[in-house]
């Protein structure tokens, strides 16, 4: 086999293909290839620097005023305490990496627990341009074009979801960074036939599962990738592929198995509690074919150009090169996103569409560049026109989506100041706070109090609400209700909770503590004579923007 050097004269990138007649020569040439790849990445800074700087700028502009989504509050508490998450497989790499940052910042800079969210949030902010660079590198390795890679990086960087989660203490951006590095290493190993790189990529991909479990959806690459790179079903190639899969499984599930086996911090009990909560949420939000509609809607919002051009891009690549690594990764990314249909949260959580999006952008970017260059008779003009199109679409999408996102962000940020309300009740009170339940558990986790909660969502007792309250009062606990309309939805999944809350007004007495907070007491308590008027929480009793909110709206 002879050496092949493919030079993209338009961008100066040089991609080395490896082959040799002897093992020793092949190993030396493979090392030279890796060095050339690293040099070309540094030399190509003019291509990846603009999208990465744009990403960093947008992350600072749209950084979350607090920690981020509700999950971010849990992650913050767990990272400070050094405990794994009960969700899915524990997210140990993400939690304990942040715990290490926290220990350092707390020891050297006396960072207080209530400010820990800033450390974790800005760690994600600074990872966001690194993730864009990592995906630029992978896109260039797949397309052999710095221009196509830059377009792919822009499509990712300007996705509204990527922008939003670049400024939150969430797992999305760190997981995409680990995923891109893992796939890049694995792809280099496949092309150079270096077993060490193949196994290293598989190991890192497995570790990525412990940042965010969505990396599991890219496991098929370990089998499909070798075939797309020309590997045959011979004994050596099959053995290496099987070993890579084994390494992936060990790295992906090893930490979780250890947590269950050791039962550290009573992890087994917490995990089974999460399983039961998820089961209840699945019943509350049954999976159906109707989930496909919000999935496609969020897919379009995530990247309109990718959504529209993907079918043609895939067909073009298949006709030109068959199952190339570029097409194989895009198919895996598409299947990863479509598989979200079977998750009950897809109808309300748009961030899941970031799972497969980065794997789709290189294919679409390459398609745009190949289709526009002959029309404009210049690669430079084609590249410039596509960049302008991406920027224009991003501005239009942002104009329509940001008002909705801003309202959602503002609502979550209220958890930051909820500590003021908690100061009005005893440190060991039982709180019924609706959507702000997560704020109660957050401040409790950071040591501000020992409150218990009657939780919203999967932890909501439903028809047993009055019984749960009575039991707490009989046991000598003081129970408080925050009847703020903002915490009790008159529509959607929380509507039933609001109805069941209203029903308890006739079964208890109430003593007013503040404008919205009431202490709940037993019916025979003659000292509690305040009327909370809980019926005002019902949809027909409140008005939003001049129109009545109805259930299911």
N, C-alpha and C positions, 0 to 999 in steps of 0.2 A: 504494500500500500504506500502511496506517496503522499507527501505533504500537499495540502491545499490551502491557499491563502485567498480569502475573499475580501476585497477592498471596496468599501463604499466611498467612491471618490467625491460624492457630494458633501459628506460630512467628515471625512478623514478617519472614520472608525475602521479598525482592522480586526477582523475576526479570524482566529487561527483554528484550522481543523487539524486534528492530530492523527498520525499514523506512522508506523515504522516497521521495519522488518525484524527488529529485535526488541526484547523487553527493556533493556537498558537504555537504548536510544529513545524509545517511546516515552519512558519516564522522564528523561532529561528534557525532551522537547515539550512534554506536557507542562513541566515546571516553567519553561521559557514562555509558554502560552499564557499561563496564569499571570506571570509578571507583566506581560504585554497588556493583558486585560486590565490589570490594576493601573498601569501607566495611562492607558487610553481613557480610563474613567477620570483620572485626575486631569488629563489633558483636555477632556471634553467638558470642562467646567462651564464654559459659555453656554452649553445646552441645558444642563440640569440646574444651574444656579438660579435663573429667572423663575421657573416654576416653584422651586423650593423657597425662595425669598417671598414670592407671592403667597405661598401657603403660610409661612410664618407671620406675614403681615395680617392676613385674614384671621389667623388664629388669635392674634392680639386684639384685633378690632372686634371680633365677635366672641371673645372669651366669656364663658359663663359667669354671671355675677356671684354664683356660689360654687358648689362642687360639680354640679351637673345633674343628670337624671337621678331618679330616686336610688338606683343601684349604686351610684357614686357615693351616697351617704353611707351605705353599708360597707363599701370597699374602704372608705376612709376610717371608719371605726375599726374594722378588722385589721387594717394595716397598722394602726396605732397599737392595737392590742396584740398583734402578731398571731392571729387566728385565721385559719382558712375559711373561705366562704362555704356555706352549706349548699350553694347552687351547683348542680350538675357534678363536676369533678373537682371542685374546690378552688380552681383558679390560683393555685399555689404560687406559681412563678410571678404572677402579677402582684399578689398580696404581699409575698415575702420580699420581693424586690423593693416595693414601697416601704415595707417595714424597715428594711435596712437603711433606706434614705431617711426615714423618720428618726431612727436611732442616732444616726450621724448628726442630723440637724438639731435634734433635741439636746445631744451631748455637747456639741460645739457652739451652738447658737441659741440655746435655751428656747427653742421654738415650742410654744405651748400647744397642747392637744387641739384647742379650738381653732388654731391656725394651720393645722396639719393639712387640711384640704388644699391650701394654697400650694404647698410643696408638691402634692400629688398632681394637682391640676396643671401647674406650669411644667412639670416633668413631661406631661403629655404634649403640651404646647411645643416644647423643644424637640420632641420626637416626631412631630408631624412633618417638618421638612425632611428629616432623615428618612421617613417612610416614603416620601415622594421620590427622593434620590434613589432609594433601594428599588422602587418599582420602575424608575427610569432605567436603571441598570439592567433589570430583568427584561424590560421591553426592548432595549437595544440588543440584548443577547438573542432575543427571539426574532426580531425583525431585521437585524444587521443594519439598522439605520438610526442614526442619532436624531434625525428629524422626526421619524415616526415615534421614537421613544419620548421625545419632548412633547409631541401632541398627546401621547398616552398619559404622560405625567400631568399635563394641563387638564385633560378630561377628568382625571381623578381629583386633582387639587381644587377644581372649581365645582365639584359636586356639592350641593348644599349640605348633604349629610356629612361629608368629610370636613367641611368647614365648621359645622356645628360641633362635631365631636373632637375636633382638634383643640378645643378649649374646655374640655371636661375631664374629670378624673375617672374616665371610663376605660374599658379594655379595647375598644375598637382600633384606635391608632397604634398602640403598642403591638397588638396582635397582627396588624397588617405589616408592620415593620419586621417582625420575626418571620412572618410568612414569606415575604419577599426575599429576605436573606436566605432562608432555607431552600426555597425553590431555585434561587440563583446558584447556590452551591451544588445542589443536586443536579441541575441542568449541566453545569460545567463538568461534573463528574461523569455524567452520561456521555457527553460529547468527547471527553478526553479518555474515557474508560478507566478512570482512576477510582478504584474501589473505595479508598479512604474518603474521597469527596462525596461519593454516592451515599455512604453510610453516615457521614457527617450531616449531609442535607436531610436525610431521613430522621436522624436524631433530633435535629433542630426543629423540624416540622412537628415531631412528637412533643417536644417541649413547648411548642407554640400552643398545643392543646391546653396546656396548663396556664396560658395567658387568657385564652378564650376558646371555648370548645368548638367554635365554628371551623377551626383548623382541621377537624376531623373530616369535614366535607371535601378537603383536598387530598385525603389519603389515596384516592384512586390514581393520582398522578404517579405514585410510586410504581404502579403497574403499567399505566398507559404511557407515561413519559418514556420509559426505555423503548417501547415499541415505536413511538413517534420519532425517536432519535436513531432508529435503524437497528436496534438490538434484535437478535434472532432468538428463537426458542431453543438455544443450545444449553448444554449443562452448565457452563460457567455463568452465562448471562442470567439463566433462570435461578441459579444458586445465589448470585449477588442480589437479584431482585427480591428473592424470598428472605434473605438475610436483612435487607433494608426494611422490609415490611415488619420483620420481627423486632428490629431496633426501634422502629416507629412505635409499635405497640407497647414495648417496655417503657419508652420515654413518655408516651402519652398517658398510660394508665398506671405506671409504677407509683407515682406520688399518691394517687387516689387510693390504690390498694393499700399502701402503707398507712394512710390516714385511717382507713377503716379498720385495719389490723391493730394499729396501736391505740386507736380510739382517743387520740390526744384531744384535750379540751372538750371531751364528750362529743367528739365529732360524729360518731355513729348516730346518736340520738338526733343531733341537729340535721344530719343529712336525711334521715327518714322523715323528719318533720317537713323538710323541703319537698320530698317526694309526695307526701300527703297533700301539701298545699298545692303543688302542681296538678295533682289529680283533681282537686276541687276546682281549680281555675279552668282545667280542661272541660269539666262539666258545665261550668258557667259560660265558657266560650267554645262551644263545640266546633270542631274542624269540619268544614264542608267545602264543596266546590266554589262556594261564594267567596272563600278566602282568596281565590285567584284574582278577583277584581281589585281589591286594595293592593294586592301584591304588584299587579301590573301598573297600577296608578303610582305607587311609590317607586317602582322601577323607572318609570318615565321621569318622575321628578328628580331621581338620583342622577340621571344622565340622559337627557332627551336625545342627544345625537347618537349615543350608544344604543339606546332602545330602538331608534328608527333604522339605523344602518346595520345592526347586527346580522340580520338574515342574509343580506347581500354580501357582507364582509365574509361571513362563514362560507357561503357558496363559492365566492371568488377564490378563497384560499384552498378549498377542497379541489376545485378544478385545476388550479395551478400546481399544487404541491401535495395533494392528498392529506393524509393525517400527519401534518407537520406538528412540531412542538408548539408552535403558535396557536394552531387550531385546537390541539388537544387540551391545552390549558384553558382556552376560551370555553370549550364544551364543559369542562369540569366546573368552571366558574358559573356558567349558565345553569347547569344542573344544581349546583349549590344554592343559587338563588331561588330556583323553581321549587326545590325541596322544602323551602320555608312555608309553602302552602300548607304543609301538614303540621305547622306549629300554631297553637292557638293565639299567640301574640302578634301574628303577622298583620292582623287588621288594625292594630293600634301602635305598633312599634316600627317606624320606618327605618330605624338605624340598621335593621337586619340586612337591608339591601346592600350595605357596604361589604357583605361577606364575599360575594363573587364579582363585584364590579371591577376591582383592579385587574382581575384576570381577563376581562373582556376588552378593556381599553386598548391594549397593544394591537389586537386584531382589527378593531375598528379604525384606529389611527393609521395603521398600515394600509388599510383599504382606502381611506380618504386620500392618502398621499399618492397611492398608485393610480387612483382614478382621476385625480385632478391634475397630476403632472402632465399627461399627454394633452389634456384640454388647454392648459395654460402654456404649454411648451417650455416650462421652466420649473425645476424643482423648488427654486427659491420663491417664485410667485405662488406656486401651489401651497407651499408651507405657510406663507404669509396669509393667504386667503383663508386657510383652514384655521389658523390661530385667531383671526378676526371673527370668524364664525363661532368658534368656541366661546370667545369672550362675549360676543353679542348675546348668544343663547344664555350664558351664565347670568348676565345682567338682567335679562327678561325673566328668567326663572327666579332669581333672587327677589325681583320686584314683587312677584306674586306670592312667593312662599314665605318671605321673611316676616310680614305682619303676623301670620299665624304662628310661626316659630317664636317670635318675640313675646307673644302673649303666653305661650307655653313656658318659655324660659322665666318670665316674670312670675308666673305662678309658683314654679319650683323654688325660686329664690326666696320666697316668703318663709321657707323653712329656716333660713339663716337667722331670722329675727324671732322665731317662735319661742326662743328661750325666754323672752320677756314675758310671754303669757304663762309659761311654766313656772315663773317666779311667783305667780299669784296663788299657786296651789302647793300643798305639802310635798316634800321630796319623795314620799312613798305613796303618793296618790295613784289611783287607777284612772287613766285618761281614756276618754272616748273622743277622738279628734278627727275621724274621717280621713281625708286625704293627708292630713298632717300627722298621721300616726308615725310615718317614717321620720318626721322631725323629732318626735318624742323619743323614739328608739335611738336616734342619732345622738341627741344630747345626753341621754342616759348612758350610751356607750362611751362617751367621752368623760364621764364622771360628774356631770352636772346634777344628777339626781338618781333616784332608784325607782322611777315610775314604772308601773305596769300599764299595759294597754289592752283595750278591747279592739283588736286589730281590724283594719279594713281589708277587703279582698278575700284571699283564701282563709284568713284567720277570723273572718267575721262569723259570729255564732248563729246568725240567721234568726229563725223563730225562737231560739233559746236565749235571745238577748236579755229579756226581762229576768230569766232565771239566773243568768250569769251575774247580772247586776245585784240581784237579791242575795246570792251566795256571798259575793264580796262584801256587801253591807253587813250581813249576818256575822261574817268573820271579823268584823271590826275595821274593815278597810273603808277609806273615803273615796268616793267615785265622783268624777267630774266630767261634764259634757261641754265640749266647745261647739256651740250651735251656730257658728259662723257659716253663712250660706255658701261661702267659697269652698268649704271643706266637704259639702254634701251635694253631690251632683243630682240634678233633677232629670237626668237623661243618661243613657248608656248603661254600662255594667253596674254602676253604683246606685242606680235608681232604686233597686229593690232594698238596698241597705237604708236608703233614706226613708222609704215607706215603713220599714220595720222600726226605725228609730222613732218616727212620729207616733207609732202605736204605744210606746211606753209612757207617754205623757199622762195617761189616765191611771197608771199603775204605781206612780211614785210622786213624791213631793220634790220641789226644787227650791234651792236657795241661790239667789243671784250673787256672783262674785265680781263680775265685770260685765261689760256690754254684751258679750257673747258666751261667757263661761258661767255654768251653773253647777252647783253641787247637787247630786242626786241623793235623796234621802227616802227612808221607808214611808209608807203611806200614812202611818199613825203619827209622824213627826209634825206637831202643830207649830213649830218654829220656822218651818220652811213653807212660805205662802206665796212665793213668786211664781209667775206664769211665764214659761219659756216660749209659749206659742210655737211649738215645733211644726205645726201645720204650715207655717210660712215657708218651710223648706220644700214643700210639695210643688210640682211643676206648675200647677194651675194657680198657685198663690204667689208666684214671683214672676217678674218681668225682666227680660234682658234685651236691651237695645230696642225697647218699644214693642216687642212681640213675646207672646207666651211661649215658654219652653215646654215641649211635650216629651213624654217618654219615647226613647228611641231616636230622637232627633240628633 
